[in-house]
């Protein structure tokens, strides 16, 4: 649902074309219509996808679910998700910088928190579900449409500073409708879900700077997907102990090096399944999974459907027409 979205900021998500403006906007809205399947892609921002018209099947870590008018999909930062429109689907997507969301939570619970880090920990603990489908109904969805349309208009070239507070007020109105429907997890569930989440490359707007050796490890994994990496080898390359590498990598990317590699392989395999007719086992081997059964399990865990099902979805898509 986000294949045609533009992203303003110092670092755009993989696969998203460059925006015509350089200014960073912590909140954006984009309305688009999708007629063809959308490849799984992970954004390093929180997304609220409001279904305006039509119907689609989403696939992600949660499996596959149909969504239609009256549904809102909430994706945590660093969550892979793809879509198969049932003919077509129209959506408006809110893209919210995670630091911005933390700020909102901090002021929402200002009487409880002492510092901003408290809000970050609260968000991780109680809103840990990487994907939620909120069934708010057509009436509530209809109430939000004027706000979403205005937000989209304000976001055409990035929200200008002089209109930021208007955009923020519109986001607050949307939150007022949606937040009561969010599932709040207990701490035990949060840890399990967080361990199952799939991260992507973060921007360098973190609470702590990313260590150069960690960035080097992430780069090595990206450029040599088919290599049989071990944590011990990666730790030696970074001149760190295994436990140190795990700790600093999770601090930077939200996941262990091997889980990060799994996300990269699944994303690349999905792309190859879409554009090539090679046997699934061959494609799996090219991304580093020589065991077809293991590859299928890892792909399903990350994408939500099997490799053969994903190929069927993308190969049966109708020819996409250019709306321009």
C-alpha positions in Angstrom: 0.0 0.0 0.0 3.0 2.3 0.2 4.8 1.6 -3.0 4.3 5.1 -4.4 4.9 7.0 -1.2 7.6 9.7 -0.9 9.5 10.2 2.3 11.1 13.4 3.5 13.9 13.0 5.9 17.7 12.6 6.3 17.4 8.9 5.4 14.5 7.4 3.4 13.3 3.8 3.8 14.7 1.3 1.3 12.8 1.2 -2.0 11.1 4.6 -1.5 11.9 7.2 -4.2 13.6 10.4 -3.1 11.3 13.3 -2.2 11.5 16.7 -4.0 12.2 18.5 -0.7 15.0 18.0 1.8 13.3 19.2 5.0 12.6 16.5 7.5 8.9 16.1 8.6 8.2 14.0 11.7 4.6 13.5 10.4 3.3 13.0 6.9 0.2 11.7 5.2 -0.1 10.1 1.7 -3.2 9.0 -0.1 -2.7 6.4 -2.9 -4.6 3.7 -4.8 -3.0 0.3 -5.4 -4.1 -2.0 -8.2 -1.1 -4.5 -8.0 0.5 -6.3 -5.1 2.9 -4.3 -2.9 6.1 -5.9 -2.0 6.9 -6.3 1.7 8.8 -3.3 2.9 9.9 -2.1 6.4 9.9 1.6 7.3 11.7 3.0 10.3 8.6 5.0 11.3 5.2 4.2 12.8 2.5 3.8 10.2 -1.3 4.1 10.4 -2.9 2.9 7.2 -6.6 3.9 6.9 -8.6 1.9 4.3 -10.7 4.5 2.4 -12.2 2.2 -0.3 -11.8 -1.2 -1.8 -10.3 -4.3 -0.1 -6.9 -5.9 0.3 -5.2 -8.8 2.0 -2.3 -7.9 4.2 0.6 -10.2 4.9 3.2 -9.7 7.6 4.5 -11.4 10.8 0.8 -11.8 11.9 0.0 -13.9 8.9 -2.6 -12.7 6.3 -5.8 -10.7 7.0 -8.3 -9.0 4.8 -9.0 -5.3 5.4 -11.6 -3.0 4.0 -13.4 0.3 4.7 -13.6 0.8 8.5 -10.3 -0.8 9.2 -7.0 0.8 10.2 -3.7 -1.0 10.1 -1.1 0.0 12.6 2.5 -0.9 11.9 5.3 -0.4 14.5 8.6 0.9 13.2 10.7 -1.8 11.5 7.9 -4.1 10.6 7.7 -5.8 7.2 4.3 -5.7 5.5 3.0 -6.3 2.0 -0.5 -6.2 0.5 -2.5 -7.9 -2.3 -5.4 -5.6 -3.4 -8.7 -7.4 -4.1 -9.0 -5.5 -7.5 -7.9 -2.2 -5.9 -7.7 -0.5 -2.6 -7.4 3.2 -1.7 -5.6 4.2 1.5 -4.3 7.1 3.4 -1.2 6.4 5.4 0.2 8.5 8.3 4.0 8.2 8.7 5.1 9.2 12.2 8.6 9.5 13.3 9.1 7.2 16.3 10.7 10.0 18.3 7.6 12.1 17.6 5.4 9.3 18.9 7.5 9.0 22.1 7.0 12.7 22.6 3.3 12.4 22.4 3.2 9.5 24.9 5.5 11.5 27.2 3.1 14.4 27.4 0.0 12.2 27.4 1.3 10.6 30.7 3.2 13.7 32.0 2.0 13.1 35.5 3.6 9.6 35.5 6.9 10.1 33.8 10.1 11.8 35.1 12.0 11.8 31.8 11.6 11.1 28.2 13.2 7.7 28.4 10.3 6.6 30.7 8.0 7.2 27.7 10.1 5.2 25.4 10.2 2.3 27.8 6.4 2.6 28.4 5.8 2.5 24.6 8.0 -0.6 24.2 6.3 -2.4 27.1 2.7 -1.6 26.5 2.4 -1.1 22.7 4.7 -3.9 21.6 2.5 -5.5 18.9 4.3 -4.9 15.6 1.0 -5.1 13.7 -2.5 -4.4 14.6 -5.7 -4.2 12.6 -8.2 -1.8 14.3 -11.8 -2.5 13.4 -13.2 1.0 14.0 -16.1 0.8 11.7 -17.2 2.9 8.6 -18.7 5.7 10.7 -15.6 6.5 12.7 -13.5 6.1 9.5 -15.7 8.6 7.8 -15.3 11.1 10.6 -11.5 11.0 10.0 -11.6 11.6 6.2 -11.6 15.4 6.3 -8.7 15.4 8.7 -6.8 12.9 6.6 -7.5 14.9 3.4 -6.2 18.1 5.0 -3.1 16.3 6.4 -2.4 14.9 2.9 -2.6 18.4 1.4 -0.3 19.8 4.0 2.2 17.0 3.3 2.5 17.4 -0.4 6.0 18.9 -0.1 6.6 18.1 3.5 4.8 19.9 6.4 6.1 23.5 6.4 7.1 24.8 9.9 4.4 27.5 9.8 1.8 24.8 9.4 3.2 22.2 11.8 0.8 22.9 14.6 -2.2 22.6 12.3 -0.9 19.3 11.1 -0.3 18.2 14.7 -3.8 19.1 15.7 -5.1 16.9 12.9 -3.0 14.0 14.0 -4.2 14.5 17.5 -7.8 14.3 16.3 -7.0 11.0 14.5 -5.3 9.7 17.6 -8.4 10.6 19.7 -10.4 8.2 17.5 -7.8 5.4 17.2 -6.0 5.1 20.5 -8.9 3.5 22.4 -8.9 0.6 19.9 -5.1 -0.1 20.3 -4.3 -3.4 22.0 -2.2 -2.8 25.2 0.2 -5.7 26.0 1.4 -6.8 29.3 5.2 -6.8 29.9 5.6 -10.6 29.3 3.8 -10.4 26.0 5.7 -7.3 25.0 9.1 -9.1 25.4 7.9 -12.0 23.3 6.6 -9.8 20.5 9.6 -7.5 20.6 11.9 -10.5 20.1 9.8 -11.6 17.1 9.9 -8.2 15.4 11.9 -7.6 12.3 14.0 -4.4 12.1 15.3 -2.3 9.3 18.1 0.2 9.0 17.4 3.1 11.5 18.2 6.7 10.8 21.0 8.2 12.9 18.4 10.1 15.0 18.7 7.9 18.1 19.1 8.5 21.8 22.7 7.2 21.5 25.1 7.3 18.6 25.5 4.2 16.5 29.0 2.7 16.9 31.0 2.6 13.7 31.8 -1.1 14.0 28.1 -1.9 14.3 27.4 0.0 11.1 30.2 -1.9 9.4 28.7 -5.2 10.5 25.3 -4.2 9.2 26.9 -3.2 5.8 28.7 -6.5 5.6 25.5 -8.4 6.1 23.7 -6.4 3.4 26.4 -6.8 0.7 27.0 -10.5 1.4 23.6 -12.0 2.0 24.6 -15.5 0.7 27.5 -15.9 3.1 27.3 -18.3 6.0 27.7 -15.8 8.8 28.2 -16.7 12.4 27.9 -14.4 15.4 31.5 -15.4 16.4 32.8 -14.3 13.0 30.9 -11.0 13.2 32.2 -10.4 16.7 35.8 -10.9 15.6 35.3 -8.6 12.7 34.0 -5.9 15.0 36.7 -6.6 17.6 34.1 -7.2 20.3 33.1 -10.2 22.3 29.9 -12.1 21.2 27.9 -10.7 24.1 29.2 -7.2 23.5 28.2 -7.4 19.8 24.7 -8.6 20.6 24.2 -5.8 23.1 25.4 -3.0 20.9 23.7 -4.3 17.7 20.4 -4.6 19.5 20.8 -1.1 20.9 21.3 0.2 17.4 19.0 -1.9 15.3 16.5 -3.4 17.8 17.4 -7.0 16.9 20.4 -9.4 16.9 22.7 -9.5 13.9 21.3 -12.9 12.8 17.7 -11.7 13.0 18.7 -8.6 11.1 20.2 -10.8 8.4 17.0 -12.9 8.3 15.0 -9.7 7.5 17.4 -8.8 4.7 17.2 -12.2 3.2 13.4 -12.4 3.3 13.1 -8.9 1.8 15.5 -9.8 -1.0 13.9 -13.2 -1.6 10.5 -11.6 -1.9 11.8 -9.2 -4.6 13.4 -12.1 -6.6 10.2 -14.2 -6.4 8.4 -11.2 -7.9 10.7 -10.5 -10.8 12.2 -13.9 -11.7 10.9 -17.3 -12.7 13.8 -19.3 -11.2 12.9 -22.2 -8.9 12.2 -21.2 -5.3 15.0 -23.4 -4.0 17.5 -21.6 -6.3 16.4 -18.2 -5.2 16.6 -19.2 -1.5 20.2 -20.4 -2.1 21.1 -17.1 -3.7 20.1 -15.2 -0.5 21.9 -17.6 1.7 19.3 -20.3 2.6 20.5 -23.6 1.1 17.9 -25.7 2.9 14.5 -25.0 1.1 12.4 -26.1 4.1 14.3 -23.8 6.4 14.0 -21.0 3.9 10.3 -21.5 3.6 9.9 -21.3 7.4 12.0 -18.1 7.7 10.2 -16.5 4.8 6.8 -17.2 6.3 7.9 -15.9 9.7 9.0 -12.6 8.2 6.5 -12.1 5.4 3.4 -14.0 6.6 2.9 -16.2 3.6 4.9 -19.0 2.1 7.3 -18.4 -0.9 5.0 -20.2 -3.3 2.0 -18.3 -2.1 3.8 -15.0 -2.4 4.9 -15.9 -5.9 1.3 -16.7 -6.8 0.1 -13.4 -5.4 2.6 -11.4 -7.4 2.5 -13.4 -10.6 -1.3 -13.2 -10.9 -1.4 -9.5 -10.5 -3.0 -7.5 -13.4 -0.9 -5.2 -15.5 -0.5 -2.0 -13.6 -1.6 1.1 -15.5 0.1 4.5 -15.0 -2.4 6.9 -13.4 -0.3 9.8 -14.8 
